[in-house]
Amino acid sequence: MYMCSGIEQKKIADAIKRENPDGVVMATCTPSLHYETFAKAVESAGLNRFRYELATIREHSNRVHYRDREGATKKAIKIVSITVAKLKGNAVHRLVRGKITKKALVIDGGIAGITATPSIAKAGIPVDLIERDAT
C-alpha cells in the first residue's frame, strides 16, 4: 500500500535484481518527498540511479481529477508514457560529490540585480555585484 515504506523498498530492490531491467519508472507521488527514497532502492539493487524516473501521477492526475476517474486514468497513462520516453533518453552517469562554496555573483543585474544583491547577503551568502553603471 505504501511503496515508500522500508518493506516495500526491499520488494522493489528484489524485483529489480530478479528481473534485471535497464531502467525503472515509478508512478507515485511527490518527487520532493520520495525521489531519493526510490533512487536509493534502485541503487541498492545495483541499477544506476540515472536509469530511474518518477512519474508524478498523484499530484498531476489523481488529486486534480478525482471526480473524473476515467479522465484521471487517461492522464496518468500519458504521464507514465512520457516518463518512460524520458527514461529512454537518459544517459548513465555517475554521482559526483564535491565541496560546495556558497557564494553568489550577480552580473549586470540592473534594478533587479541591485535589489537582489542585498537580499542574498542578508541570507548569509557572500555576494558580488558586477554592474556597468553606478546607478
C-alpha positions in Angstrom: 0.0 0.0 0.0 2.8 2.4 0.9 5.6 1.9 -1.6 7.9 4.3 0.2 8.0 2.1 3.3 11.1 0.1 4.1 9.5 -3.3 3.4 8.1 -2.1 0.0 11.5 -0.7 -0.9 13.1 -4.1 -0.3 10.4 -5.6 -2.6 11.3 -3.1 -5.3 15.0 -3.8 -5.0 14.3 -7.6 -5.0 12.2 -7.2 -8.2 15.0 -5.2 -9.9 17.5 -7.9 -9.0 15.2 -10.6 -10.2 14.0 -9.0 -13.5 17.3 -7.1 -14.3 15.6 -4.2 -16.2 17.7 -1.5 -17.9 15.5 1.2 -16.3 12.8 1.8 -13.7 9.8 4.2 -13.8 7.8 4.6 -10.6 4.3 6.1 -10.9 3.9 7.6 -7.4 3.6 10.9 -5.6 5.7 14.0 -4.8 9.3 13.8 -6.1 10.4 16.3 -3.4 9.3 13.7 -0.8 10.2 10.4 -2.4 12.5 10.7 -5.4 15.5 10.0 -3.2 13.8 7.1 -1.4 13.2 5.3 -4.7 16.5 6.2 -6.1 18.2 4.6 -3.1 16.1 1.4 -3.6 17.1 1.3 -7.3 20.8 1.8 -6.4 20.6 -0.9 -3.6 19.6 -3.3 -6.4 22.6 -2.4 -8.4 20.9 -0.2 -11.0 22.3 3.2 -11.8 20.2 6.0 -10.2 20.1 7.8 -13.5 18.2 4.9 -15.1 15.3 5.7 -12.7 12.5 8.3 -13.2 9.5 9.2 -11.1 6.1 9.8 -12.8 4.1 12.1 -10.6 0.6 10.9 -11.0 -0.7 11.6 -7.5 -0.5 15.4 -7.8 -0.8 15.7 -11.6 -3.6 13.3 -12.1 -5.3 11.6 -9.2 -5.7 14.6 -6.9 -6.7 17.1 -9.5 -9.1 14.9 -11.4 -10.6 12.9 -8.5 -14.2 13.4 -9.8 -13.3 12.0 -13.2 -11.7 8.6 -12.7 -11.6 7.8 -16.4 -10.0 11.1 -17.2 -7.6 10.8 -14.3 -6.6 7.3 -15.5 -6.1 8.5 -19.1 -3.9 11.4 -17.9 -1.9 9.1 -15.6 -1.2 6.8 -18.6 0.0 9.8 -20.6 2.3 10.9 -17.7 3.8 7.4 -17.3 4.2 7.1 -21.1 6.1 10.5 -21.2 8.2 9.4 -18.3 9.1 6.2 -20.0 10.1 8.1 -23.1 12.3 10.5 -21.0 14.0 7.5 -19.3 14.9 6.0 -22.7 16.9 9.2 -23.4 18.7 9.2 -20.1 22.4 8.6 -20.2 24.1 6.6 -17.5 26.0 9.0 -15.3 27.8 8.6 -12.0 27.0 10.7 -9.0 29.8 13.2 -8.2 30.3 14.5 -4.8 32.3 17.6 -4.1 32.7 20.6 -1.9 30.2 23.4 -2.5 31.1 27.0 -1.7 28.1 29.2 -1.0 28.8 32.4 -2.9 26.7 34.4 -5.4 27.7 36.5 -8.4 25.2 38.9 -9.9 26.3 40.2 -13.3 24.7 43.3 -14.9 21.5 42.9 -12.9 20.1 46.3 -13.4 17.5 47.2 -10.9 16.7 43.5 -10.3 20.3 42.7 -9.5 20.8 45.8 -7.3 17.6 44.8 -5.4 18.5 41.1 -5.2 22.1 41.5 -4.0 21.3 42.8 -0.5 18.7 40.0 -0.1 21.2 37.4 -0.9 23.7 39.0 1.5 21.0 39.1 4.3 20.6 35.4 3.8 24.2 35.0 4.9 25.6 34.2 1.4 28.6 36.3 0.3 27.7 38.1 -2.9 29.5 40.2 -5.6 27.6 42.5 -7.9 29.1 43.5 -11.2 27.3 46.4 -12.8 28.5 48.6 -15.6 26.7 51.7 -14.3 26.9 53.3 -10.9 23.1 53.6 -10.6 
